Amino acid sequence: MTDTVDQSPAPPEQIKAIPVRHYGRWVAGVVVLALVALIAVAFSNAKINYSVIPDYLLDPGIVSGAWTTLYISVLAMVLGVALGVVLAVMRLSSNPVTSTVSWFYIWFFRGTPVLVQLLLWYNISLVFPILNLGFYKDEMNQVMTPVLTALLGLGLNEAAYMSEIVRAGIQSVDEGQTEASHALGMTQGRTLRRVILPQAMRVIIPPTGNEFINMLKTSSLAYAVQLPELIKRATDISSTSLAVVEMYFVACIWYLLLTTVFSIVQYYIERRYARGSTRNLPPTPFQRLKKNLRMFGSFRRPEVAR
């Protein structure tokens, strides 16, 4: 008998995967590191006394300026949000007068610089020398204090941007929600308060948080109307201590601190309003840190057999 010949095919050779070499990434990384090193060397060799920066971080004048910055930013943002909601409703109204007035307001305040608006409010006495409300009468120069000037200049300008944010949020809600509410006998105002705005908050909150963080920095323009905010305080101190650039670094540190704190607050507010649209929310940074610490704590070295 002849031996049967095994005619099964030979197994294929193992594929060797050769990773693609990304030389461009290495070149870009080297270039970026070189630029960072050059900037670091330039600042290290600059005529800046970095040792005095920690001494001024908690200076009473600087702390007072930071508090004024936070104070005027919160008040201006509250005014901007409240007026922005009214302007958004007016813009969406079928009344041609209210919608036209809202459009003109948004066009004017979005089209002119904030600094110019602040200066106009600061010199409003040239137009209205006397403020006469019937029950209250005084010279406009006495009424328009730096705080009131900054509040009106920043708040009214912010209202123009907030109105567009609120309008986009309202229009993101399906029209069927409004029709169903009206079918249940709800009025237009109640439908807006109870049905439309709660659902629109998921769209309104993220850009509103960004606007507030931007407001913290825009408030520095109130320096031009003599508001004693952070930049004004830093400039006043630098004029006597001659540490001009050092005081600007102090102001930058305080701005970074304020924006970081409110960025964290914004993150958790957005997370709360995202619960209706996302089934499984991603873990927060603290939850990830806690999980990593738990995994690290549960790690045990294997026992050595005796």
PABAMAR-82571 format. One line per 4 residues: number of its first residue (from 1); their letters; for each residue x negated, y negated, z negated of N, C-alpha, C. Coordinates in steps of 0.1 Angstrom, whole numbers, padded with zeros to 4 digits, m for minus. Atoms other than C-alpha are relative to their C-alpha. Layout:
BEGIN
NUM = A = X:Y:Z:X:Y:Z:X:Y:Z ~ ... $
This chain:
BEGIN
1 = MTDT = m0008:0012:0000:0000:0000:0000:m0009:m0012:0000 ~ 0008:0013:m0001:m0012:m0035:0008:0005:m0009:m0012 ~ m0003:0009:0011:m0014:m0059:m0020:0008:m0012:0005 ~ m0008:0012:m0004:0012:m0087:m0018:m0008:m0012:m0003 $
5 = VDQS = 0008:0013:0002:m0004:m0121:m0013:0010:m0010:m0006 ~ m0008:0011:0007:0008:m0148:m0037:0000:m0013:0009 ~ m0001:0011:m0009:0020:m0175:m0013:0007:m0012:m0007 ~ m0006:0012:0007:0033:m0199:m0040:m0009:m0012:0002 $
9 = PAPP = 0008:0012:m0003:0022:m0235:m0033:m0009:m0003:m0012 ~ 0009:0004:0010:m0007:m0248:m0053:0006:m0012:m0008 ~ m0006:0011:0007:0003:m0272:m0081:m0007:m0013:0004 ~ 0005:0012:m0004:m0001:m0308:m0072:m0011:m0006:m0010 $
13 = EQIK = 0010:0006:0008:m0031:m0327:m0085:0006:m0011:m0009 ~ m0005:0010:0009:m0025:m0349:m0115:m0003:m0014:0005 ~ 0001:0014:m0005:m0019:m0385:m0105:m0007:m0008:m0010 ~ 0007:0009:0009:m0044:m0409:m0120:0005:m0014:0002 $
17 = AIPV = m0005:0014:m0001:m0027:m0442:m0127:m0011:m0010:m0003 ~ 0010:0010:0002:m0051:m0470:m0122:0007:m0014:m0002 ~ m0007:0013:0003:m0039:m0502:m0139:m0005:m0011:0009 ~ 0003:0011:m0008:m0038:m0533:m0118:m0008:m0010:m0008 $
21 = RHYG = 0008:0010:0007:m0065:m0558:m0128:0005:m0014:0004 ~ m0005:0014:m0001:m0052:m0593:m0134:m0011:m0009:m0003 ~ 0011:0009:0002:m0082:m0614:m0129:0004:m0014:m0002 ~ m0005:0013:0002:m0061:m0645:m0127:0003:m0003:m0014 $
25 = RWVA = m0004:0002:0014:m0049:m0641:m0163:m0013:m0003:m0008 ~ 0012:0002:0007:m0085:m0639:m0175:m0006:m0014:0003 ~ 0005:0013:m0004:m0095:m0670:m0155:0008:m0011:m0007 ~ m0008:0010:0006:m0065:m0689:m0168:m0002:m0001:m0015 $
29 = GVVV = 0003:0000:0015:m0072:m0679:m0204:m0013:m0007:m0003 ~ 0013:0007:0003:m0108:m0690:m0202:0001:m0015:0002 ~ m0001:0014:m0003:m0098:m0723:m0186:0008:m0007:m0012 ~ m0007:0006:0011:m0072:m0730:m0213:m0008:m0001:m0013 $
33 = LALV = 0009:0001:0012:m0096:m0721:m0241:m0011:m0010:0001 ~ 0010:0010:m0002:m0122:m0743:m0226:0006:m0014:m0002 ~ m0006:0013:0002:m0098:m0772:m0225:0003:m0003:m0014 ~ m0003:0001:0015:m0087:m0766:m0261:m0013:m0004:m0007 $
37 = ALIA = 0013:0002:0006:m0124:m0765:m0271:m0004:m0015:0002 ~ 0004:0014:m0003:m0131:m0798:m0253:0008:m0010:m0008 ~ m0009:0009:0008:m0101:m0815:m0270:m0004:0000:m0014 ~ 0004:m0001:0014:m0112:m0802:m0304:m0013:m0007:m0002 $
41 = VAFS = 0013:0006:0002:m0148:m0814:m0299:0002:m0015:0001 ~ m0002:0014:m0002:m0135:m0848:m0287:0006:m0006:m0013 ~ m0006:0006:0012:m0113:m0853:m0318:m0010:0002:m0012 ~ 0009:m0001:0011:m0140:m0840:m0341:m0011:m0010:0000 $
45 = NAKI = 0010:0010:m0001:m0165:m0865:m0328:0006:m0014:0000 ~ m0006:0013:0000:m0140:m0894:m0328:m0002:m0007:m0013 ~ 0002:0008:0012:m0143:m0922:m0353:0012:m0001:m0008 ~ m0012:m0001:0008:m0115:m0910:m0374:m0003:0006:m0014 $
49 = NYSV = 0003:m0005:0014:m0117:m0905:m0412:0012:0010:m0004 ~ m0010:m0010:0003:m0097:m0873:m0415:0002:0003:m0015 ~ m0001:m0003:0014:m0103:m0871:m0452:0010:m0008:m0007 ~ m0009:0009:0006:m0080:m0900:m0460:0015:0004:0003 $
53 = IPDY = m0013:m0003:m0004:m0050:m0884:m0443:0008:0007:m0011 ~ m0008:m0006:0011:m0040:m0861:m0472:0003:m0010:m0011 ~ m0002:0009:0011:m0043:m0891:m0496:0013:m0009:0003 ~ m0012:0009:m0003:m0015:m0910:m0477:0012:0008:0003 $
57 = LLDP = m0012:m0008:m0004:0009:m0881:m0470:0011:m0002:m0010 ~ m0010:0002:0010:0027:m0887:m0503:m0001:m0014:m0006 ~ 0000:0014:0004:0021:m0924:m0505:0015:m0005:m0001 ~ m0014:0004:0002:0053:m0941:m0519:0006:m0007:0012 $
61 = GIVS = m0005:0007:m0012:0056:m0963:m0488:0003:0010:0011 ~ m0002:m0010:m0011:0053:m0933:m0464:0012:0008:m0004 ~ m0012:m0008:0004:0078:m0912:m0484:0013:m0008:0002 ~ m0012:0009:m0002:0102:m0942:m0484:0004:m0001:0014 $
65 = GAWT = m0002:0001:m0014:0098:m0946:m0447:0006:0013:0006 ~ m0006:m0012:m0005:0105:m0909:m0441:0014:0002:m0005 ~ m0014:0000:0004:0136:m0911:m0462:0009:m0009:0008 ~ m0008:0009:m0009:0148:m0941:m0442:0002:0006:0013 $
69 = TLYI = m0002:m0007:m0013:0142:m0922:m0410:0010:0011:0000 ~ m0010:m0010:0001:0162:m0893:m0422:0014:m0006:m0002 ~ m0012:0006:0003:0189:m0915:m0436:0007:m0006:0012 ~ m0005:0007:m0011:0194:m0936:m0405:0003:0010:0011 $
73 = SVLA = m0003:m0010:m0011:0192:m0905:m0382:0013:0007:m0003 ~ m0013:m0007:0003:0220:m0887:m0401:0012:m0009:0002 ~ m0012:0009:m0001:0243:m0917:m0402:0002:m0003:0015 ~ m0002:0003:m0014:0237:m0925:m0365:0005:0013:0007 $
77 = MVLG = m0005:m0013:m0006:0243:m0888:m0356:0014:0002:m0003 ~ m0014:m0002:0004:0275:m0887:m0375:0009:m0010:0008 ~ m0007:0010:m0009:0287:m0919:m0357:0000:0005:0014 ~ 0000:m0004:m0014:0276:m0905:m0324:0009:0012:0003 $
81 = VALG = m0008:m0011:m0002:0294:m0872:m0329:0015:m0003:m0001 ~ m0014:0004:0001:0326:m0887:m0341:0005:m0008:0012 ~ m0005:0008:m0012:0328:m0913:m0313:m0001:0008:0013 ~ 0001:m0009:m0012:0316:m0887:m0288:0012:0009:0002 $
85 = VVLA = m0012:m0008:m0001:0346:m0865:m0295:0011:m0008:0005 ~ m0010:0008:m0005:0369:m0894:m0290:m0002:m0004:0015 ~ 0003:0003:m0013:0352:m0904:m0258:0002:0012:0010 ~ m0002:m0012:m0008:0353:m0868:m0245:0015:0002:0003 $
89 = VMRL = m0015:m0002:m0002:0391:m0866:m0251:0005:m0011:0009 ~ m0005:0011:m0009:0396:m0900:m0234:m0004:0003:0014 ~ 0005:m0002:m0014:0375:m0889:m0204:0009:0011:0006 ~ m0009:m0011:m0006:0397:m0857:m0200:0014:m0004:0000 $
93 = SSNP = m0014:0004:0000:0429:m0876:m0205:0005:m0003:0014 ~ m0006:0004:m0013:0453:m0881:m0176:0003:m0014:0001 ~ m0002:0014:0000:0457:m0917:m0186:m0012:m0007:0007 ~ 0012:0006:m0008:0436:m0937:m0160:m0007:m0011:m0007 $
97 = VTST = 0007:0011:0008:0429:m0966:m0184:m0010:0006:m0010 ~ 0009:m0006:0010:0414:m0944:m0212:m0011:0007:0007 ~ 0010:m0008:m0007:0395:m0922:m0188:m0010:m0010:0007 ~ 0009:0010:m0006:0381:m0953:m0170:m0009:m0007:m0010 $
101 = VSWF = 0008:0007:0011:0370:m0970:m0202:m0010:0010:m0005 ~ 0010:m0010:0005:0353:m0938:m0214:m0011:0002:0010 ~ 0010:m0002:m0011:0335:m0934:m0180:m0009:m0012:0000 ~ 0008:0012:0000:0323:m0970:m0182:m0009:m0001:m0012 $
105 = YIWF = 0008:m0001:0012:0311:m0966:m0217:m0012:0009:0001 ~ 0011:m0010:m0002:0291:m0935:m0209:m0010:m0005:0011 ~ 0009:0005:m0011:0277:m0951:m0177:m0009:m0011:m0005 ~ 0008:0011:0004:0265:m0982:m0195:m0010:0005:m0011 $
109 = FRGT = 0010:m0004:0010:0249:m0966:m0226:m0010:0010:0004 ~ 0010:m0009:m0005:0233:m0938:m0207:m0009:m0006:0010 ~ 0009:0007:m0010:0219:m0962:m0181:m0009:m0011:m0005 ~ 0009:0011:0005:0202:m0987:m0204:m0009:0006:m0011 $
113 = PVLV = 0009:m0006:0011:0172:m0980:m0227:0005:m0003:m0014 ~ m0004:0001:0014:0178:m0975:m0264:m0007:m0013:m0006 ~ 0007:0011:0006:0152:m1002:m0272:0007:m0013:0004 ~ m0007:0012:m0004:0171:m1028:m0252:0013:m0001:m0007 $
117 = QLLL = m0012:0001:0008:0203:m1019:m0269:m0002:m0004:m0014 ~ 0003:0004:0013:0187:m1023:m0303:m0003:m0015:m0001 ~ 0003:0014:m0001:0173:m1057:m0293:0013:m0009:0002 ~ m0012:0007:m0003:0207:m1068:m0280:0009:m0001:m0013 $
121 = WYNI = m0007:0001:0013:0224:m1059:m0313:m0007:m0009:m0010 ~ 0008:0008:0009:0196:m1076:m0332:0002:m0015:0002 ~ m0002:0014:m0004:0203:m1108:m0313:0014:m0003:0003 ~ m0014:0002:m0004:0241:m1105:m0311:0005:m0013:m0005 $
125 = SLVF = m0005:0013:0005:0244:m1138:m0331:0000:m0010:0011 ~ 0000:0009:m0011:0236:m1156:m0299:0013:0000:0008 ~ m0013:m0001:m0006:0269:m1144:m0286:0012:m0003:m0010 ~ m0010:0002:0010:0290:m1143:m0318:m0007:m0006:m0012 $
129 = PILN = 0008:0006:0012:0274:m1168:m0343:0007:0003:m0013 ~ m0007:m0002:0012:0302:m1162:m0368:0009:0013:0001 ~ m0009:m0012:0000:0319:m1129:m0377:0012:m0003:m0008 ~ m0012:0003:0007:0355:m1136:m0386:0010:0011:0003 $
133 = LGFY = m0009:m0010:m0001:0377:m1107:m0393:0013:m0003:m0007 ~ m0012:0004:0007:0404:m1126:m0411:m0002:0001:m0015 ~ 0003:m0002:0014:0397:m1110:m0445:m0014:m0001:m0004 ~ 0015:0001:0003:0359:m1114:m0441:m0005:m0009:0010 $
137 = KDEM = 0006:0009:m0009:0339:m1142:m0426:m0014:m0003:m0005 ~ 0014:0003:0004:0301:m1147:m0426:m0008:m0002:0013 ~ 0009:0002:m0011:0273:m1156:m0403:m0005:0013:0005 ~ 0004:m0012:m0006:0263:m1129:m0379:m0014:0004:m0004 $
141 = NQVM = 0014:m0003:0004:0226:m1132:m0389:0000:0007:m0013 ~ m0001:m0006:0013:0236:m1122:m0424:0006:0014:0001 ~ m0007:m0013:m0001:0258:m1093:m0412:m0009:0010:0006 ~ 0008:m0009:m0008:0234:m1077:m0387:m0014:0002:m0007 $
145 = TPVL = 0013:m0004:0007:0208:m1063:m0411:m0007:0010:0009 ~ 0007:m0010:m0008:0181:m1040:m0397:0007:0014:m0001 ~ m0007:m0013:0001:0200:m1010:m0411:0012:0001:0009 ~ m0012:0000:m0008:0233:m1020:m0394:m0004:0000:0015 $
149 = TALL = 0005:0001:m0014:0214:m1029:m0362:m0004:0014:0005 ~ 0005:m0013:m0004:0197:m0995:m0361:0012:0010:0001 ~ m0012:m0009:0000:0230:m0977:m0369:0008:m0002:0013 ~ m0008:0002:m0012:0249:m0993:m0341:m0008:0003:0013 $
153 = GLGL = 0007:m0002:m0012:0221:m0992:m0316:m0002:0015:0003 ~ 0002:m0014:m0001:0213:m0955:m0322:0013:0008:0001 ~ m0012:m0008:0001:0248:m0943:m0330:0009:m0002:0013 ~ m0008:0002:m0012:0266:m0959:m0300:m0007:0006:0012 $
157 = NEAA = 0007:m0007:m0011:0239:m0947:m0276:0002:0015:m0001 ~ m0001:m0014:0001:0241:m0912:m0290:0015:0005:0004 ~ m0013:m0004:m0003:0279:m0912:m0286:0002:0003:0015 ~ m0001:m0003:m0014:0275:m0914:m0248:m0004:0013:0004 $
161 = YMSE = 0005:m0013:m0003:0255:m0883:m0247:0008:0011:m0007 ~ m0008:m0010:0007:0276:m0864:m0273:0013:0002:0007 ~ m0012:m0001:m0007:0307:m0872:m0253:m0001:0010:0012 ~ 0002:m0009:m0011:0293:m0853:m0223:m0002:0014:m0005 $
165 = IVRA = 0001:m0013:0006:0283:m0824:m0245:0013:0006:m0005 ~ m0013:m0004:0005:0317:m0822:m0261:0009:0003:0012 ~ m0008:m0002:m0012:0334:m0825:m0227:m0003:0013:0006 ~ 0004:m0013:m0006:0314:m0796:m0214:0004:0012:m0008 $
169 = GIQS = m0005:m0011:0009:0323:m0775:m0245:0015:0002:0002 ~ m0015:m0001:m0001:0360:m0783:m0241:0003:0007:0013 ~ m0003:m0006:m0013:0360:m0774:m0204:m0005:0015:0001 ~ 0004:m0014:0000:0342:m0741:m0212:0011:0010:m0005 $
173 = VDEG = m0010:m0009:0005:0373:m0728:m0229:0011:0002:0011 ~ m0009:m0004:m0011:0397:m0710:m0206:0013:m0008:m0002 ~ m0012:0007:0000:0428:m0730:m0197:0012:0008:m0005 ~ m0011:m0008:0006:0450:m0701:m0207:0002:m0002:m0015 $
177 = QTEA = m0001:0003:0014:0442:m0709:m0243:0010:m0011:m0003 ~ m0009:0012:0001:0459:m0743:m0239:0014:0004:0003 ~ m0013:m0003:m0004:0488:m0729:m0221:0007:0009:m0010 ~ m0006:m0008:0010:0494:m0702:m0247:0004:m0008:m0012 $
181 = SHAL = m0003:0009:0012:0492:m0728:m0275:0013:m0008:0002 ~ m0011:0008:m0003:0517:m0750:m0258:0013:0009:0001 ~ m0011:m0009:m0001:0540:m0720:m0252:0005:0003:m0014 ~ m0004:m0002:0014:0540:m0715:m0290:0005:m0012:m0007 $
185 = GMTQ = m0005:0012:0005:0551:m0750:m0295:m0010:m0010:m0007 ~ 0010:0009:0006:0518:m0766:m0306:m0002:m0012:0008 ~ 0002:0013:m0007:0512:m0802:m0297:m0014:0000:0006 ~ 0013:0001:m0006:0482:m0814:m0277:m0011:m0002:m0010 $
189 = GRTL = 0010:0002:0010:0464:m0827:m0307:m0003:0012:m0009 ~ 0002:m0012:0009:0469:m0796:m0328:m0007:0011:0008 ~ 0007:m0010:m0008:0459:m0774:m0299:m0015:m0003:0001 ~ 0014:0003:m0001:0427:m0793:m0296:m0008:0003:m0013 $
193 = RRVI = 0007:m0002:0013:0419:m0791:m0333:0000:0015:m0004 ~ m0001:m0014:0005:0430:m0755:m0340:m0005:0010:0010 ~ 0003:m0010:m0010:0423:m0737:m0307:m0012:m0003:0008 ~ 0010:0004:m0010:0400:m0756:m0283:m0013:m0002:m0006 $
197 = LPQA = 0013:0004:0006:0373:m0772:m0305:m0007:0012:m0007 ~ 0008:m0011:0006:0366:m0741:m0326:m0006:0010:0010 ~ 0006:m0009:m0010:0360:m0720:m0295:m0011:m0008:0008 ~ 0010:0007:m0007:0340:m0748:m0279:m0013:m0003:m0008 $
201 = MRVI = 0012:0003:0009:0316:m0751:m0309:m0012:0008:0004 ~ 0011:m0009:m0004:0295:m0722:m0295:m0008:m0007:0011 ~ 0007:0007:m0011:0287:m0744:m0265:m0005:m0014:m0005 ~ 0004:0013:0004:0285:m0777:m0284:m0012:0000:m0010 $
205 = IPPT = 0010:0000:0011:0263:m0767:m0313:m0015:m0001:0005 ~ 0015:0000:m0004:0229:m0759:m0295:m0004:m0014:0005 ~ 0005:0013:m0004:0226:m0792:m0276:0002:m0011:m0011 ~ m0001:0010:0011:0239:m0811:m0307:m0012:0000:m0009 $
209 = GNEF = 0012:m0002:0008:0211:m0797:m0327:m0012:m0006:0006 ~ 0011:0007:m0008:0186:m0808:m0300:0001:m0015:m0001 ~ m0001:0014:0000:0201:m0842:m0300:m0003:m0006:m0013 ~ 0004:0005:0013:0197:m0846:m0337:m0015:0000:m0002 $
213 = INML = 0015:m0001:0001:0160:m0835:m0336:m0005:m0012:0009 ~ 0005:0012:m0008:0156:m0861:m0308:0003:m0013:m0007 ~ m0004:0013:0007:0174:m0887:m0329:m0011:m0003:m0011 ~ 0011:0002:0010:0147:m0882:m0357:m0012:m0007:0006 $
217 = KTSS = 0011:0007:m0006:0121:m0893:m0332:0004:m0013:0006 ~ m0004:0012:m0006:0141:m0919:m0314:0002:m0011:m0010 ~ m0001:0011:0010:0147:m0937:m0347:m0012:m0008:m0002 ~ 0013:0008:0001:0111:m0948:m0345:0001:m0013:0007 $
221 = LAYA = m0002:0012:m0008:0123:m0974:m0320:0006:m0012:m0009 ~ m0006:0010:0009:0141:m0992:m0349:m0011:m0008:m0006 ~ 0011:0009:0004:0106:m1005:m0358:0001:m0014:0006 ~ m0001:0012:m0007:0113:m1032:m0332:0010:m0010:m0007 $
225 = VQLP = m0009:0008:0007:0142:m1045:m0354:m0003:m0001:m0015 ~ 0005:0002:0014:0122:m1045:m0386:0006:0010:m0010 ~ m0005:m0010:0009:0138:m1014:m0401:m0012:0007:m0006 ~ 0012:m0006:0007:0113:m1000:m0427:0000:0015:0001 $
229 = ELIK = 0000:m0014:m0001:0113:m0965:m0413:m0015:0005:0000 ~ 0013:m0006:0002:0083:m0942:m0410:m0011:m0007:0008 ~ 0011:0007:m0008:0064:m0959:m0382:m0003:m0014:m0005 ~ 0002:0014:0005:0070:m0994:m0397:m0008:0001:m0013 $
233 = RATD = 0007:m0001:0013:0057:m0982:m0431:m0015:0004:0003 ~ 0013:m0004:m0003:0027:m0965:m0415:m0008:m0012:0006 ~ 0006:0011:m0006:0019:m0996:m0395:m0004:m0011:m0011 ~ 0002:0010:0011:0022:m1019:m0426:m0012:0005:m0008 $
237 = ISST = 0011:m0005:0008:m0002:m0996:m0445:m0013:m0001:0008 ~ 0012:0001:m0008:m0027:m0995:m0416:m0005:m0014:0001 ~ 0004:0014:m0002:m0028:m1033:m0414:m0009:m0004:m0012 ~ 0008:0004:0012:m0043:m1034:m0450:m0011:0010:m0002 $
241 = SLAV = 0011:m0010:0002:m0063:m1002:m0451:m0009:0002:0012 ~ 0008:m0001:m0012:m0076:m1005:m0415:m0001:0015:0005 ~ 0000:m0014:m0004:m0069:m0967:m0411:0012:0001:0010 ~ m0011:0001:m0010:m0048:m0972:m0379:0004:0014:0005 $
245 = VEMY = m0003:m0013:m0006:m0051:m0938:m0362:0003:0010:m0011 ~ m0002:m0009:0011:m0052:m0920:m0396:0015:m0001:m0004 ~ m0014:0001:0004:m0017:m0934:m0404:0009:0005:0010 ~ m0008:m0007:m0010:m0004:m0923:m0371:0001:0015:m0001 $
249 = FVAC = 0000:m0015:0003:m0015:m0888:m0379:0009:0003:m0012 ~ m0009:m0002:0011:0003:m0891:m0412:0015:0000:0004 ~ m0014:0000:m0005:0035:m0901:m0394:0003:0012:0008 ~ m0002:m0012:m0008:0031:m0872:m0370:0003:0012:m0008 $
253 = IWYL = m0002:m0011:0009:0028:m0848:m0398:0014:0000:m0006 ~ m0013:0001:0006:0060:m0861:m0414:0011:0003:0010 ~ m0010:m0003:m0010:0079:m0860:m0381:0000:0015:0003 ~ 0001:m0014:m0002:0067:m0824:m0375:0007:0008:m0011 $
257 = LLTT = m0007:m0007:0011:0079:m0814:m0410:0015:m0002:0001 ~ m0015:0002:m0001:0114:m0829:m0405:0006:0008:0011 ~ m0006:m0007:m0011:0119:m0815:m0371:m0001:0016:m0002 ~ 0001:m0015:0002:0107:m0780:m0382:0011:0004:m0010 $
261 = VFSI = m0010:m0003:0010:0131:m0780:m0412:0014:0001:0007 ~ m0013:0001:m0007:0161:m0790:m0390:0001:0010:0012 ~ m0001:m0010:m0011:0151:m0766:m0362:0004:0014:m0007 ~ m0004:m0012:0007:0154:m0738:m0388:0015:0000:m0003 $
265 = VQYY = m0014:0001:0003:0188:m0751:m0399:0008:0002:0013 ~ m0007:m0002:m0013:0199:m0753:m0362:0000:0014:0004 ~ 0001:m0014:m0003:0188:m0717:m0357:0011:0008:m0007 ~ m0010:m0007:0007:0211:m0704:m0384:0014:m0004:0003 $
269 = IERR = m0013:0005:m0004:0240:m0726:m0374:0004:0007:0014 ~ m0003:m0006:m0013:0238:m0713:m0338:0002:0015:m0002 ~ m0002:m0015:0002:0235:m0677:m0351:0014:0002:m0006 ~ m0013:m0002:0006:0267:m0682:m0371:0011:m0001:0011 $
273 = YARG = m0010:0002:m0010:0287:m0695:m0341:m0001:0010:0011 ~ 0002:m0010:m0011:0273:m0668:m0318:0006:0014:m0004 ~ m0006:m0013:0005:0291:m0640:m0339:0011:0004:0009 ~ m0011:m0004:m0008:0321:m0642:m0317:m0003:0005:0014 $
277 = STRN = 0004:m0004:m0014:0302:m0636:m0284:m0010:0011:0001 ~ 0010:m0011:0001:0275:m0611:m0295:0004:0010:m0010 ~ m0003:m0010:0010:0282:m0578:m0311:m0011:0002:m0010 ~ 0011:m0002:0009:0248:m0572:m0325:m0009:m0012:0000 $
281 = LPPT = 0009:0012:0001:0230:m0603:m0336:m0014:0005:m0002 ~ 0014:m0004:0002:0192:m0601:m0333:m0004:m0004:m0015 ~ 0004:0003:0014:0175:m0600:m0367:m0007:m0014:m0001 ~ 0006:0013:0002:0164:m0633:m0382:m0015:0002:m0003 $
285 = PFQR = 0015:m0002:0004:0126:m0639:m0388:m0002:0005:m0014 ~ 0002:m0005:0014:0131:m0633:m0425:0004:0015:m0001 ~ m0004:m0014:0000:0149:m0600:m0418:m0011:0009:0007 ~ 0011:m0007:m0006:0121:m0589:m0395:m0012:0001:m0009 $
289 = LKKN = 0011:0000:0010:0095:m0599:m0421:0003:0010:m0011 ~ m0004:m0010:0011:0114:m0579:m0448:m0001:0014:0005 ~ 0001:m0013:m0005:0116:m0549:m0425:m0014:0005:0001 ~ 0014:m0003:m0001:0079:m0550:m0418:m0006:0003:m0013 $
293 = LRMF = 0005:m0002:0014:0071:m0553:m0455:0005:0013:m0005 ~ m0006:m0012:0005:0094:m0524:m0463:m0008:0012:0007 ~ 0008:m0010:m0007:0076:m0503:m0436:m0014:0001:m0005 ~ 0014:0000:0005:0042:m0513:m0449:0000:0006:m0015 $
297 = GSFR = 0000:m0005:0013:0053:m0505:m0485:0003:0015:m0001 ~ m0003:m0014:0000:0066:m0471:m0476:m0012:0009:0006 ~ 0011:m0008:m0005:0033:m0461:m0460:m0008:0005:m0011 ~ 0008:m0007:0010:0014:m0436:m0481:m0011:0008:0006 $
301 = RPEV = 0011:m0009:m0004:m0019:m0419:m0477:0003:0014:m0003 ~ m0003:m0014:0002:m0017:m0382:m0473:m0008:0005:m0012 ~ 0006:m0006:0012:m0025:m0363:m0506:m0011:0010:0005 ~ 0011:m0010:m0003:m0058:m0344:m0505:0002:0012:m0009 $
305 = AR = m0002:m0012:0007:m0054:m0308:m0514:m0012:0003:m0009 ~ 0011:m0003:0009:m0073:m0298:m0545:m0004:0015:0000 $
